[in-house]
Amino acid sequence: MWRIEAGGAAAYAADNVALPLGGRGQGVDFGRLVGDAQRDIAATVANGFDSATAPGLSAAAQAWRLRTQAAANLAQPQGDAAQQRFVAEMTPWAGEAAARLGVAPELIVAHAALESGWGQRPISGDGGDSHNLFSIKAGRGWQGAVADVLTTEHVNGEAVKTVERFRAYPDYRSAFNDYVQLLQGNPRYAAVQGVGGDARAFAAALARGGYATDPAYADKLQQVASRLLAQR
């Protein structure tokens, strides 16, 4: 999850919402896996086996296989029904937000997908789903409902587990409206607006503005957005 505070406060990043993207290899040290695990999992992925049909895989191979499949799912949303449903559900809200920001709706959907794991890792509080798809932090000025969540943040290059307070909304319309207000109301995100369908510019502007401290954040977002744009 990412920690975002409105009103120009600092933003902190964590890597437990977004899955690793195919082809990046960052955050996963494949060199540490033993050779037999590499051979096993390569064969497993190539042949489309699951754990039931390949019971002999080592624990390391199984772990690598799961990471590889997760990366493939994120990198290729057109192949996953749940991701297609997420895109279909969020596109109307994203369209309204995109019109106000001067960007393509696909960029907004991609940002929500990256932050929420395609809606599969929602920020939930005592009242259920917070509808906070963009992991916006509840700062001191926030007067609405909140959800306290155990998350991982990068501080001085170290991953630290901490409980953070996020904004909670009654519905997605409210969540998207607040997202637009955050980007429009904070001068750090001025370059986000008006980029049209330029996924690189959109992602880079968010990263430069401090939306996340993950050094690979712009690349992650650009890859997801580019794939959604290609499906137009």
ABEGO torsion letter per residue (X at the ends): XBBBBBGGBBBBBBAAABBBBBGAGBGBBAAABBAAAAAAAAAAAAAGBBAAABAABBAAAAAAAAAAAAAAAAABAAABAAAAAAAAAAAAAAAAAAAAAGBBAAAAAAAAAAAAGGGABBBBBAAEBAGBAAGBBBBAABABBBBBBBBBBBBGGBBBBBBBBBBBBABAAAAAAAAAAAAAABAAAAAABGAEABAAAAAAAAAAAGABABAAAAAAAAAAAAAAAAAX
